[in-house]
Amino acid sequence: MTHTSFEDPSVRRSIALFRAFRHERTDPEQCYSLLARDAADQVERYTPLIGRVVVDVGGGSGHFTEEFRRRGALGLLCEPDHRELCARGTPTPGAVVADGYLLPLADGVADVCFASNVLEHVSDPHTFLSEMVRVTRPGGLLYVSFTNWLSPWGGHETAPWHYLGARRARERYRRRTGYGAKHTLGENLFPIHIGPTLRHVRGRTDLTVVAARSRYWPFLASAVTRIPGLREIATWNLLLVLRRCS
Ligand SMILES: C[S@@+](CC[C@H](N)C(=O)[O-])C[C@H]1O[C@@H](n2cnc3c(N)ncnc32)[C@H](O)[C@@H]1O
């Protein structure tokens, strides 16, 4: 199937993504298919996908893995949560129930190691990153994006009320919807920040930072990540493109 690629960053692309997000609950298929195509376009800006091994860590129900496969990659989905894996019914063929902290893969097997919106869901992002580095071949690429805690979307379904505190935001969510929020701070959502994460990846000797930018912003996508303080609110979602050192 062919599709139109959006210029990135561009207003058209951001509007299309925003519209898709608004219908995430009612039309997850359309939302995640678009997001997967968009992320695969981003990866292809740095490396061809045909014939490459792409490991999708925390890949949920497999939209991204399937898009990588459509583009000729050998996509391997590792997802620890069986319910996420089966959210669309039958799991993606070849998917593995596996934790990102301990991937059942040999050192250096991946040309690309990919984790979209997973880092904010792990309590120890540095160890998680190290495991991604381990399975990536020297010279291979890592694609890591996450929503930071102070992003307007940091509280996920309870946003933007997380700015008033996680507990208050959860209580409000329950009052309004009648059921509990999917995410609980400290259990399956963790307060990750942009400044410390950038300092961490820049300080690592096994990685070089190829790009650090807002994943969804239509303009100033890289510039916004350079302004301490402001970046914690204005970036929304940080995309890191990293290369494993040879
Ligand atoms: C918000 S979803 C993102 C799914 C998909 N990558 C996407 O971008 O739509 C977060 C995913 O991270 C997964 N996850 C949480 N802890 C993980 C871990 N320790 N290792 C790998 N994946 C994990 C969850 O099961 C969930 O599928």
The ligand as a Gaussian input file, in Angstrom:
#p B3LYP/6-31G(d) Opt

LIG

0 1
 C        2.192000       3.857000      25.567000
 S        2.539000       2.230000      25.119000
 C        3.443000       2.468000      23.613000
 C        3.161000       1.402000      22.599000
 C        3.784000       1.684000      21.231000
 N        5.210000       1.579000      21.305000
 C        3.338000       3.023000      20.713000
 O        4.176000       3.921000      20.532000
 O        2.128000       3.200000      20.481000
 C        3.825000       1.765000      26.245000
 C        4.262000       0.351000      26.033000
 O        5.444000       0.115000      26.804000
 C        5.368000      -1.201000      27.262000
 N        6.308000      -1.406000      28.384000
 C        6.153000      -1.056000      29.667000
 N        7.212000      -1.494000      30.401000
 C        8.052000      -2.106000      29.536000
 C        9.289000      -2.772000      29.661000
 N        9.902000      -2.917000      30.852000
 N        9.858000      -3.315000      28.561000
 C        9.258000      -3.174000      27.350000
 N        8.078000      -2.569000      27.182000
 C        7.477000      -2.039000      28.244000
 C        3.912000      -1.358000      27.647000
 O        3.532000      -2.706000      27.817000
 C        3.238000      -0.678000      26.474000
 O        2.973000      -1.550000      25.423000

